[in-house]
């Protein structure tokens, strides 16, 4: 059985999401390093601490 996760983004809880879906969310910036992730919906960690996730580099913003 595949691992399932829940995510909390801007206070809204989503899931269950399978591991591939979670990786896709991170790769497409739908999940940020600071968003919260849980396996059981009770113990939450930052997405940056979830093994196997990689996030694209943050693009610098231009200041006027």
CHARMM-style PDB file with segment names, atoms N, HN, CA, C and O in Angstrom:
ATOM      1  N   UNK     1       0.842  -1.182   0.000  1.00  0.00      PROA
ATOM      2  CA  UNK     1       0.000   0.000   0.000  1.00  0.00      PROA
ATOM      3  C   UNK     1       0.887   1.245   0.000  1.00  0.00      PROA
ATOM      4  O   UNK     1       1.890   1.311   0.711  1.00  0.00      PROA
ATOM      5  N   UNK     2       0.507   2.206  -0.792  1.00  0.00      PROA
ATOM      6  HN  UNK     2      -0.308   2.153  -1.370  1.00  0.00      PROA
ATOM      7  CA  UNK     2       1.265   3.446  -0.922  1.00  0.00      PROA
ATOM      8  C   UNK     2       1.018   4.356   0.274  1.00  0.00      PROA
ATOM      9  O   UNK     2      -0.055   4.337   0.877  1.00  0.00      PROA
ATOM     10  N   UNK     3       2.023   5.145   0.604  1.00  0.00      PROA
ATOM     11  HN  UNK     3       2.894   5.160   0.114  1.00  0.00      PROA
ATOM     12  CA  UNK     3       1.888   6.111   1.693  1.00  0.00      PROA
ATOM     13  C   UNK     3       0.906   7.196   1.282  1.00  0.00      PROA
ATOM     14  O   UNK     3       0.865   7.598   0.119  1.00  0.00      PROA
ATOM     15  N   UNK     4       0.118   7.666   2.237  1.00  0.00      PROA
ATOM     16  HN  UNK     4       0.152   7.339   3.182  1.00  0.00      PROA
ATOM     17  CA  UNK     4      -0.780   8.782   1.983  1.00  0.00      PROA
ATOM     18  C   UNK     4      -0.466   9.901   2.959  1.00  0.00      PROA
ATOM     19  O   UNK     4       0.016   9.667   4.068  1.00  0.00      PROA
ATOM     20  N   UNK     5      -0.746  11.120   2.525  1.00  0.00      PROA
ATOM     21  HN  UNK     5      -1.137  11.310   1.625  1.00  0.00      PROA
ATOM     22  CA  UNK     5      -0.423  12.315   3.285  1.00  0.00      PROA
ATOM     23  C   UNK     5      -1.607  13.271   3.286  1.00  0.00      PROA
ATOM     24  O   UNK     5      -2.507  13.191   2.449  1.00  0.00      PROA
ATOM     25  N   UNK     6      -1.574  14.163   4.243  1.00  0.00      PROA
ATOM     26  HN  UNK     6      -0.843  14.227   4.922  1.00  0.00      PROA
ATOM     27  CA  UNK     6      -2.471  15.308   4.279  1.00  0.00      PROA
ATOM     28  C   UNK     6      -1.583  16.535   4.249  1.00  0.00      PROA
ATOM     29  O   UNK     6      -0.477  16.517   4.789  1.00  0.00      PROA
ATOM     30  N   UNK     7      -2.058  17.603   3.620  1.00  0.00      PROA
ATOM     31  HN  UNK     7      -2.956  17.617   3.181  1.00  0.00      PROA
ATOM     32  CA  UNK     7      -1.304  18.846   3.601  1.00  0.00      PROA
ATOM     33  C   UNK     7      -2.199  19.968   4.107  1.00  0.00      PROA
ATOM     34  O   UNK     7      -3.418  19.936   3.936  1.00  0.00      PROA
ATOM     35  N   UNK     8      -1.578  20.953   4.730  1.00  0.00      PROA
ATOM     36  HN  UNK     8      -0.588  20.979   4.869  1.00  0.00      PROA
ATOM     37  CA  UNK     8      -2.298  22.139   5.202  1.00  0.00      PROA
ATOM     38  C   UNK     8      -1.625  23.352   4.567  1.00  0.00      PROA
ATOM     39  O   UNK     8      -0.470  23.669   4.851  1.00  0.00      PROA
ATOM     40  N   UNK     9      -2.384  24.022   3.696  1.00  0.00      PROA
ATOM     41  HN  UNK     9      -3.323  23.764   3.464  1.00  0.00      PROA
ATOM     42  CA  UNK     9      -1.887  25.180   2.967  1.00  0.00      PROA
ATOM     43  C   UNK     9      -2.809  26.354   3.285  1.00  0.00      PROA
ATOM     44  O   UNK     9      -4.015  26.284   3.048  1.00  0.00      PROA
ATOM     45  N   UNK    10      -2.241  27.424   3.819  1.00  0.00      PROA
ATOM     46  HN  UNK    10      -1.262  27.481   4.012  1.00  0.00      PROA
ATOM     47  CA  UNK    10      -3.031  28.604   4.208  1.00  0.00      PROA
ATOM     48  C   UNK    10      -4.203  28.229   5.101  1.00  0.00      PROA
ATOM     49  O   UNK    10      -5.290  28.793   4.976  1.00  0.00      PROA
ATOM     50  N   UNK    11      -3.982  27.276   6.005  1.00  0.00      PROA
ATOM     51  HN  UNK    11      -3.099  26.818   6.106  1.00  0.00      PROA
ATOM     52  CA  UNK    11      -5.003  26.889   6.968  1.00  0.00      PROA
ATOM     53  C   UNK    11      -6.046  25.911   6.445  1.00  0.00      PROA
ATOM     54  O   UNK    11      -6.926  25.494   7.197  1.00  0.00      PROA
ATOM     55  N   UNK    12      -5.965  25.537   5.170  1.00  0.00      PROA
ATOM     56  HN  UNK    12      -5.250  25.875   4.559  1.00  0.00      PROA
ATOM     57  CA  UNK    12      -6.927  24.593   4.593  1.00  0.00      PROA
ATOM     58  C   UNK    12      -6.265  23.225   4.465  1.00  0.00      PROA
ATOM     59  O   UNK    12      -5.149  23.102   3.961  1.00  0.00      PROA
ATOM     60  N   UNK    13      -6.979  22.197   4.933  1.00  0.00      PROA
ATOM     61  HN  UNK    13      -7.885  22.297   5.343  1.00  0.00      PROA
ATOM     62  CA  UNK    13      -6.457  20.833   4.928  1.00  0.00      PROA
ATOM     63  C   UNK    13      -6.908  20.111   3.658  1.00  0.00      PROA
ATOM     64  O   UNK    13      -8.084  20.148   3.296  1.00  0.00      PROA
ATOM     65  N   UNK    14      -5.949  19.446   2.980  1.00  0.00      PROA
ATOM     66  HN  UNK    14      -4.994  19.416   3.274  1.00  0.00      PROA
ATOM     67  CA  UNK    14      -6.216  18.675   1.774  1.00  0.00      PROA
ATOM     68  C   UNK    14      -5.740  17.244   1.973  1.00  0.00      PROA
ATOM     69  O   UNK    14      -4.779  17.002   2.703  1.00  0.00      PROA
ATOM     70  N   UNK    15      -6.398  16.308   1.334  1.00  0.00      PROA
ATOM     71  HN  UNK    15      -7.179  16.504   0.740  1.00  0.00      PROA
ATOM     72  CA  UNK    15      -5.942  14.930   1.390  1.00  0.00      PROA
ATOM     73  C   UNK    15      -7.092  13.972   1.564  1.00  0.00      PROA
ATOM     74  O   UNK    15      -8.240  14.380   1.742  1.00  0.00      PROA
ATOM     75  N   UNK    16      -6.779  12.713   1.513  1.00  0.00      PROA
ATOM     76  HN  UNK    16      -5.846  12.382   1.368  1.00  0.00      PROA
ATOM     77  CA  UNK    16      -5.442  12.132   1.420  1.00  0.00      PROA
ATOM     78  C   UNK    16      -4.834  12.295   0.021  1.00  0.00      PROA
ATOM     79  O   UNK    16      -5.544  12.333  -0.984  1.00  0.00      PROA
ATOM     80  N   UNK    17      -3.510  12.390  -0.010  1.00  0.00      PROA
ATOM     81  HN  UNK    17      -2.933  12.360   0.806  1.00  0.00      PROA
ATOM     82  CA  UNK    17      -2.732  12.551  -1.229  1.00  0.00      PROA
ATOM     83  C   UNK    17      -1.655  11.473  -1.217  1.00  0.00      PROA
ATOM     84  O   UNK    17      -0.988  11.271  -0.203  1.00  0.00      PROA
ATOM     85  N   UNK    18      -1.484  10.787  -2.332  1.00  0.00      PROA
ATOM     86  HN  UNK    18      -2.026  10.951  -3.156  1.00  0.00      PROA
ATOM     87  CA  UNK    18      -0.432   9.756  -2.363  1.00  0.00      PROA
ATOM     88  C   UNK    18       0.944  10.406  -2.518  1.00  0.00      PROA
ATOM     89  O   UNK    18       1.046  11.602  -2.793  1.00  0.00      PROA
ATOM     90  N   UNK    19       1.987   9.618  -2.340  1.00  0.00      PROA
ATOM     91  HN  UNK    19       1.904   8.647  -2.116  1.00  0.00      PROA
ATOM     92  CA  UNK    19       3.360  10.134  -2.354  1.00  0.00      PROA
ATOM     93  C   UNK    19       3.699  10.781  -3.688  1.00  0.00      PROA
ATOM     94  O   UNK    19       4.366  11.816  -3.711  1.00  0.00      PROA
ATOM     95  N   UNK    20       3.259  10.200  -4.800  1.00  0.00      PROA
ATOM     96  HN  UNK    20       2.717   9.360  -4.781  1.00  0.00      PROA
ATOM     97  CA  UNK    20       3.530  10.801  -6.111  1.00  0.00      PROA
ATOM     98  C   UNK    20       2.850  12.160  -6.231  1.00  0.00      PROA
ATOM     99  O   UNK    20       3.440  13.104  -6.755  1.00  0.00      PROA
ATOM    100  N   UNK    21       1.624  12.265  -5.754  1.00  0.00      PROA
ATOM    101  HN  UNK    21       1.144  11.497  -5.328  1.00  0.00      PROA
ATOM    102  CA  UNK    21       0.907  13.529  -5.784  1.00  0.00      PROA
ATOM    103  C   UNK    21       1.600  14.587  -4.949  1.00  0.00      PROA
ATOM    104  O   UNK    21       1.657  15.755  -5.335  1.00  0.00      PROA
ATOM    105  N   UNK    22       2.124  14.180  -3.808  1.00  0.00      PROA
ATOM    106  HN  UNK    22       2.078  13.231  -3.495  1.00  0.00      PROA
ATOM    107  CA  UNK    22       2.833  15.112  -2.938  1.00  0.00      PROA
ATOM    108  C   UNK    22       4.109  15.623  -3.620  1.00  0.00      PROA
ATOM    109  O   UNK    22       4.421  16.812  -3.554  1.00  0.00      PROA
ATOM    110  N   UNK    23       4.837  14.719  -4.270  1.00  0.00      PROA
ATOM    111  HN  UNK    23       4.583  13.753  -4.324  1.00  0.00      PROA
ATOM    112  CA  UNK    23       6.052  15.118  -4.991  1.00  0.00      PROA
ATOM    113  C   UNK    23       5.718  16.080  -6.133  1.00  0.00      PROA
ATOM    114  O   UNK    23       6.444  17.047  -6.361  1.00  0.00      PROA
ATOM    115  N   UNK    24       4.630  15.819  -6.846  1.00  0.00      PROA
ATOM    116  HN  UNK    24       4.040  15.033  -6.661  1.00  0.00      PROA
ATOM    117  CA  UNK    24       4.215  16.703  -7.937  1.00  0.00      PROA
ATOM    118  C   UNK    24       3.831  18.083  -7.412  1.00  0.00      PROA
ATOM    119  O   UNK    24       4.151  19.099  -8.028  1.00  0.00      PROA
ATOM    120  N   UNK    25       3.139  18.113  -6.266  1.00  0.00      PROA
ATOM    121  HN  UNK    25       2.879  17.288  -5.766  1.00  0.00      PROA
ATOM    122  CA  UNK    25       2.770  19.399  -5.676  1.00  0.00      PROA
ATOM    123  C   UNK    25       4.015  20.216  -5.347  1.00  0.00      PROA
ATOM    124  O   UNK    25       4.049  21.422  -5.592  1.00  0.00      PROA
ATOM    125  N   UNK    26       5.032  19.570  -4.796  1.00  0.00      PROA
ATOM    126  HN  UNK    26       5.005  18.590  -4.597  1.00  0.00      PROA
ATOM    127  CA  UNK    26       6.268  20.280  -4.458  1.00  0.00      PROA
ATOM    128  C   UNK    26       6.982  20.751  -5.717  1.00  0.00      PROA
ATOM    129  O   UNK    26       7.459  21.884  -5.774  1.00  0.00      PROA
ATOM    130  N   UNK    27       7.057  19.897  -6.718  1.00  0.00      PROA
ATOM    131  HN  UNK    27       6.669  18.976  -6.672  1.00  0.00      PROA
ATOM    132  CA  UNK    27       7.782  20.226  -7.951  1.00  0.00      PROA
ATOM    133  C   UNK    27       7.127  21.362  -8.731  1.00  0.00      PROA
ATOM    134  O   UNK    27       7.808  22.087  -9.456  1.00  0.00      PROA
ATOM    135  N   UNK    28       5.815  21.521  -8.588  1.00  0.00      PROA
ATOM    136  HN  UNK    28       5.262  20.932  -7.999  1.00  0.00      PROA
ATOM    137  CA  UNK    28       5.094  22.557  -9.334  1.00  0.00      PROA
ATOM    138  C   UNK    28       4.756  23.769  -8.472  1.00  0.00      PROA
ATOM    139  O   UNK    28       3.952  24.616  -8.861  1.00  0.00      PROA
ATOM    140  N   UNK    29       5.375  23.841  -7.303  1.00  0.00      PROA
ATOM    141  HN  UNK    29       6.028  23.153  -6.986  1.00  0.00      PROA
ATOM    142  CA  UNK    29       5.203  24.972  -6.376  1.00  0.00      PROA
ATOM    143  C   UNK    29       3.793  25.111  -5.801  1.00  0.00      PROA
ATOM    144  O   UNK    29       3.434  26.178  -5.303  1.00  0.00      PROA
ATOM    145  N   UNK    30       2.998  24.058  -5.862  1.00  0.00      PROA
ATOM    146  HN  UNK    30       3.289  23.191  -6.266  1.00  0.00      PROA
ATOM    147  CA  UNK    30       1.681  24.089  -5.212  1.00  0.00      PROA
ATOM    148  C   UNK    30       1.838  23.808  -3.726  1.00  0.00      PROA
ATOM    149  O   UNK    30       0.939  24.091  -2.934  1.00  0.00      PROA
ATOM    150  N   UNK    31       2.978  23.252  -3.354  1.00  0.00      PROA
ATOM    151  HN  UNK    31       3.708  23.022  -3.997  1.00  0.00      PROA
ATOM    152  CA  UNK    31       3.332  22.981  -1.967  1.00  0.00      PROA
ATOM    153  C   UNK    31       4.669  23.659  -1.713  1.00  0.00      PROA
ATOM    154  O   UNK    31       5.641  23.415  -2.427  1.00  0.00      PROA
ATOM    155  N   UNK    32       4.716  24.515  -0.692  1.00  0.00      PROA
ATOM    156  HN  UNK    32       3.925  24.713  -0.112  1.00  0.00      PROA
ATOM    157  CA  UNK    32       5.970  25.204  -0.384  1.00  0.00      PROA
ATOM    158  C   UNK    32       6.678  24.504   0.767  1.00  0.00      PROA
ATOM    159  O   UNK    32       6.099  23.656   1.445  1.00  0.00      PROA
ATOM    160  N   UNK    33       7.916  24.866   0.975  1.00  0.00      PROA
ATOM    161  HN  UNK    33       8.386  25.555   0.424  1.00  0.00      PROA
ATOM    162  CA  UNK    33       8.720  24.287   2.064  1.00  0.00      PROA
ATOM    163  C   UNK    33       8.074  24.540   3.425  1.00  0.00      PROA
ATOM    164  O   UNK    33       8.235  23.743   4.349  1.00  0.00      PROA
ATOM    165  N   UNK    34       7.342  25.650   3.550  1.00  0.00      PROA
ATOM    166  HN  UNK    34       7.211  26.298   2.800  1.00  0.00      PROA
ATOM    167  CA  UNK    34       6.759  26.026   4.838  1.00  0.00      PROA
ATOM    168  C   UNK    34       5.363  25.453   5.076  1.00  0.00      PROA
ATOM    169  O   UNK    34       4.856  25.526   6.195  1.00  0.00      PROA
ATOM    170  N   UNK    35       4.736  24.887   4.053  1.00  0.00      PROA
ATOM    171  HN  UNK    35       5.148  24.828   3.143  1.00  0.00      PROA
ATOM    172  CA  UNK    35       3.423  24.270   4.253  1.00  0.00      PROA
ATOM    173  C   UNK    35       3.582  23.054   5.152  1.00  0.00      PROA
ATOM    174  O   UNK    35       4.674  22.499   5.273  1.00  0.00      PROA
ATOM    175  N   UNK    36       2.499  22.649   5.774  1.00  0.00      PROA
ATOM    176  HN  UNK    36       1.612  23.100   5.676  1.00  0.00      PROA
ATOM    177  CA  UNK    36       2.551  21.558   6.744  1.00  0.00      PROA
ATOM    178  C   UNK    36       2.055  20.259   6.119  1.00  0.00      PROA
ATOM    179  O   UNK    36       1.118  20.258   5.320  1.00  0.00      PROA
ATOM    180  N   UNK    37       2.701  19.148   6.498  1.00  0.00      PROA
ATOM    181  HN  UNK    37       3.462  19.149   7.147  1.00  0.00      PROA
ATOM    182  CA  UNK    37       2.384  17.828   5.959  1.00  0.00      PROA
ATOM    183  C   UNK    37       2.222  16.851   7.123  1.00  0.00      PROA
ATOM    184  O   UNK    37       2.941  16.926   8.119  1.00  0.00      PROA
ATOM    185  N   UNK    38       1.264  15.934   6.979  1.00  0.00      PROA
ATOM    186  HN  UNK    38       0.679  15.873   6.169  1.00  0.00      PROA
ATOM    187  CA  UNK    38       1.012  14.934   8.014  1.00  0.00      PROA
ATOM    188  C   UNK    38       0.693  13.593   7.377  1.00  0.00      PROA
ATOM    189  O   UNK    38       0.083  13.537   6.309  1.00  0.00      PROA
ATOM    190  N   UNK    39       1.103  12.521   8.026  1.00  0.00      PROA
ATOM    191  HN  UNK    39       1.598  12.567   8.893  1.00  0.00      PROA
ATOM    192  CA  UNK    39       0.718  11.171   7.583  1.00  0.00      PROA
ATOM    193  C   UNK    39      -0.611  10.761   8.201  1.00  0.00      PROA
ATOM    194  O   UNK    39      -1.366   9.995   7.602  1.00  0.00      PROA
ATOM    195  N   UNK    40      -0.902  11.270   9.403  1.00  0.00      PROA
ATOM    196  HN  UNK    40      -0.289  11.893   9.890  1.00  0.00      PROA
ATOM    197  CA  UNK    40      -2.094  10.821  10.112  1.00  0.00      PROA
ATOM    198  C   UNK    40      -3.115  11.926  10.383  1.00  0.00      PROA
ATOM    199  O   UNK    40      -4.161  11.669  10.980  1.00  0.00      PROA
ATOM    200  N   UNK    41      -2.824  13.140   9.954  1.00  0.00      PROA
ATOM    201  HN  UNK    41      -1.974  13.349   9.469  1.00  0.00      PROA
ATOM    202  CA  UNK    41      -3.732  14.260  10.197  1.00  0.00      PROA
ATOM    203  C   UNK    41      -3.636  14.826  11.599  1.00  0.00      PROA
ATOM    204  O   UNK    41      -4.418  15.701  11.969  1.00  0.00      PROA
ATOM    205  N   UNK    42      -2.678  14.333  12.391  1.00  0.00      PROA
ATOM    206  HN  UNK    42      -2.043  13.621  12.090  1.00  0.00      PROA
ATOM    207  CA  UNK    42      -2.519  14.787  13.777  1.00  0.00      PROA
ATOM    208  C   UNK    42      -1.142  15.405  14.026  1.00  0.00      PROA
ATOM    209  O   UNK    42      -1.042  16.481  14.615  1.00  0.00      PROA
ATOM    210  N   UNK    43      -0.090  14.732  13.583  1.00  0.00      PROA
ATOM    211  HN  UNK    43      -0.171  13.857  13.104  1.00  0.00      PROA
ATOM    212  CA  UNK    43       1.277  15.217  13.774  1.00  0.00      PROA
ATOM    213  C   UNK    43       1.722  15.885  12.471  1.00  0.00      PROA
ATOM    214  O   UNK    43       1.831  15.224  11.439  1.00  0.00      PROA
ATOM    215  N   UNK    44       1.980  17.202  12.521  1.00  0.00      PROA
ATOM    216  HN  UNK    44       1.891  17.739  13.360  1.00  0.00      PROA
ATOM    217  CA  UNK    44       2.299  17.984  11.335  1.00  0.00      PROA
ATOM    218  C   UNK    44       3.758  18.421  11.359  1.00  0.00      PROA
ATOM    219  O   UNK    44       4.290  18.782  12.409  1.00  0.00      PROA
ATOM    220  N   UNK    45       4.397  18.387  10.200  1.00  0.00      PROA
ATOM    221  HN  UNK    45       3.965  18.094   9.347  1.00  0.00      PROA
ATOM    222  CA  UNK    45       5.775  18.870  10.041  1.00  0.00      PROA
ATOM    223  C   UNK    45       5.816  19.774   8.819  1.00  0.00      PROA
ATOM    224  O   UNK    45       4.921  19.726   7.975  1.00  0.00      PROA
ATOM    225  N   UNK    46       6.848  20.593   8.725  1.00  0.00      PROA
ATOM    226  HN  UNK    46       7.575  20.631   9.410  1.00  0.00      PROA
ATOM    227  CA  UNK    46       6.971  21.417   7.527  1.00  0.00      PROA
ATOM    228  C   UNK    46       7.340  20.514   6.351  1.00  0.00      PROA
ATOM    229  O   UNK    46       8.032  19.510   6.516  1.00  0.00      PROA
ATOM    230  N   UNK    47       6.868  20.885   5.170  1.00  0.00      PROA
ATOM    231  HN  UNK    47       6.306  21.700   5.035  1.00  0.00      PROA
ATOM    232  CA  UNK    47       7.128  20.083   3.978  1.00  0.00      PROA
ATOM    233  C   UNK    47       8.624  19.932   3.725  1.00  0.00      PROA
ATOM    234  O   UNK    47       9.060  18.926   3.166  1.00  0.00      PROA
ATOM    235  N   UNK    48       9.410  20.922   4.131  1.00  0.00      PROA
ATOM    236  HN  UNK    48       9.056  21.739   4.586  1.00  0.00      PROA
ATOM    237  CA  UNK    48      10.860  20.851   3.958  1.00  0.00      PROA
ATOM    238  C   UNK    48      11.468  19.659   4.689  1.00  0.00      PROA
ATOM    239  O   UNK    48      12.557  19.210   4.335  1.00  0.00      PROA
ATOM    240  N   UNK    49      10.779  19.143   5.703  1.00  0.00      PROA
ATOM    241  HN  UNK    49       9.894  19.509   5.991  1.00  0.00      PROA
ATOM    242  CA  UNK    49      11.289  18.022   6.493  1.00  0.00      PROA
ATOM    243  C   UNK    49      10.787  16.668   6.027  1.00  0.00      PROA
ATOM    244  O   UNK    49      11.075  15.655   6.664  1.00  0.00      PROA
ATOM    245  N   UNK    50      10.038  16.625   4.922  1.00  0.00      PROA
ATOM    246  HN  UNK    50       9.804  17.447   4.404  1.00  0.00      PROA
ATOM    247  CA  UNK    50       9.515  15.353   4.418  1.00  0.00      PROA
ATOM    248  C   UNK    50      10.533  14.768   3.443  1.00  0.00      PROA
ATOM    249  O   UNK    50      10.864  15.381   2.428  1.00  0.00      PROA
ATOM    250  N   UNK    51      11.015  13.591   3.763  1.00  0.00      PROA
ATOM    251  HN  UNK    51      10.746  13.093   4.587  1.00  0.00      PROA
ATOM    252  CA  UNK    51      12.021  12.928   2.943  1.00  0.00      PROA
ATOM    253  C   UNK    51      11.465  12.639   1.555  1.00  0.00      PROA
ATOM    254  O   UNK    51      10.331  12.185   1.407  1.00  0.00      PROA
ATOM    255  N   UNK    52      12.283  12.911   0.543  1.00  0.00      PROA
ATOM    256  HN  UNK    52      13.204  13.280   0.664  1.00  0.00      PROA
ATOM    257  CA  UNK    52      11.898  12.604  -0.823  1.00  0.00      PROA
ATOM    258  C   UNK    52      11.274  13.757  -1.583  1.00  0.00      PROA
ATOM    259  O   UNK    52      11.044  13.644  -2.787  1.00  0.00      PROA
ATOM    260  N   UNK    53      10.993  14.871  -0.907  1.00  0.00      PROA
ATOM    261  HN  UNK    53      11.179  14.963   0.071  1.00  0.00      PROA
ATOM    262  CA  UNK    53      10.438  16.019  -1.608  1.00  0.00      PROA
ATOM    263  C   UNK    53      11.556  16.936  -2.060  1.00  0.00      PROA
ATOM    264  O   UNK    53      12.514  17.170  -1.323  1.00  0.00      PROA
ATOM    265  N   UNK    54      11.434  17.453  -3.269  1.00  0.00      PROA
ATOM    266  HN  UNK    54      10.656  17.263  -3.867  1.00  0.00      PROA
ATOM    267  CA  UNK    54      12.381  18.451  -3.734  1.00  0.00      PROA
ATOM    268  C   UNK    54      11.584  19.634  -4.271  1.00  0.00      PROA
ATOM    269  O   UNK    54      10.550  19.476  -4.920  1.00  0.00      PROA
ATOM    270  N   UNK    55      12.094  20.802  -3.981  1.00  0.00      PROA
ATOM    271  HN  UNK    55      12.934  20.929  -3.454  1.00  0.00      PROA
ATOM    272  CA  UNK    55      11.422  22.043  -4.329  1.00  0.00      PROA
ATOM    273  C   UNK    55      12.273  22.800  -5.331  1.00  0.00      PROA
ATOM    274  O   UNK    55      13.494  22.866  -5.182  1.00  0.00      PROA
ATOM    275  N   UNK    56      11.632  23.385  -6.371  1.00  0.00      PROA
ATOM    276  HN  UNK    56      10.641  23.331  -6.492  1.00  0.00      PROA
ATOM    277  CA  UNK    56      12.418  24.184  -7.310  1.00  0.00      PROA
ATOM    278  C   UNK    56      12.994  25.395  -6.604  1.00  0.00      PROA
ATOM    279  O   UNK    56      12.429  25.859  -5.613  1.00  0.00      PROA
ATOM    280  N   UNK    57      14.103  25.913  -7.092  1.00  0.00      PROA
ATOM    281  HN  UNK    57      14.563  25.537  -7.897  1.00  0.00      PROA
ATOM    282  CA  UNK    57      14.692  27.084  -6.467  1.00  0.00      PROA
ATOM    283  C   UNK    57      13.729  28.271  -6.522  1.00  0.00      PROA
ATOM    284  O   UNK    57      12.948  28.414  -7.462  1.00  0.00      PROA
ATOM    285  N   UNK    58      13.803  29.100  -5.513  1.00  0.00      PROA
ATOM    286  HN  UNK    58      14.437  28.983  -4.749  1.00  0.00      PROA
ATOM    287  CA  UNK    58      12.967  30.301  -5.462  1.00  0.00      PROA
ATOM    288  C   UNK    58      13.564  31.308  -6.418  1.00  0.00      PROA
ATOM    289  O   UNK    58      14.761  31.590  -6.384  1.00  0.00      PROA
ATOM    290  N   UNK    59      12.710  31.846  -7.271  1.00  0.00      PROA
ATOM    291  HN  UNK    59      11.737  31.617  -7.299  1.00  0.00      PROA
ATOM    292  CA  UNK    59      13.181  32.837  -8.230  1.00  0.00      PROA
ATOM    293  C   UNK    59      13.275  34.196  -7.545  1.00  0.00      PROA
ATOM    294  O   UNK    59      12.357  34.597  -6.829  1.00  0.00      PROA
ATOM    295  N   UNK    60      14.378  34.903  -7.761  1.00  0.00      PROA
ATOM    296  HN  UNK    60      15.123  34.577  -8.343  1.00  0.00      PROA
ATOM    297  CA  UNK    60      14.514  36.226  -7.110  1.00  0.00      PROA
ATOM    298  C   UNK    60      13.481  37.206  -7.672  1.00  0.00      PROA
ATOM    299  O   UNK    60      13.112  37.142  -8.844  1.00  0.00      PROA
ATOM    300  N   UNK    61      13.034  38.095  -6.819  1.00  0.00      PROA
ATOM    301  HN  UNK    61      13.333  38.147  -5.866  1.00  0.00      PROA
ATOM    302  CA  UNK    61      12.104  39.119  -7.255  1.00  0.00      PROA
ATOM    303  C   UNK    61      12.876  40.394  -7.551  1.00  0.00      PROA
ATOM    304  O   UNK    61      13.879  40.700  -6.905  1.00  0.00      PROA
ATOM    305  N   UNK    62      12.397  41.115  -8.521  1.00  0.00      PROA
ATOM    306  HN  UNK    62      11.583  40.866  -9.046  1.00  0.00      PROA
ATOM    307  CA  UNK    62      13.029  42.389  -8.881  1.00  0.00      PROA
ATOM    308  C   UNK    62      12.377  43.500  -8.090  1.00  0.00      PROA
ATOM    309  O   UNK    62      11.152  43.592  -8.017  1.00  0.00      PROA
ATOM    310  N   UNK    63      13.199  44.339  -7.503  1.00  0.00      PROA
ATOM    311  HN  UNK    63      14.194  44.264  -7.562  1.00  0.00      PROA
ATOM    312  CA  UNK    63      12.642  45.471  -6.775  1.00  0.00      PROA
ATOM    313  C   UNK    63      12.738  46.711  -7.663  1.00  0.00      PROA
ATOM    314  O   UNK    63      13.696  46.896  -8.413  1.00  0.00      PROA
ATOM    315  N   UNK    64      11.729  47.537  -7.551  1.00  0.00      PROA
ATOM    316  HN  UNK    64      10.951  47.387  -6.941  1.00  0.00      PROA
ATOM    317  CA  UNK    64      11.680  48.737  -8.405  1.00  0.00      PROA
ATOM    318  C   UNK    64      12.457  49.875  -7.817  1.00  0.00      PROA
ATOM    319  OT1 UNK    64      12.517  50.953  -8.409  1.00  0.00      PROA
TER     320      UNK     64
END
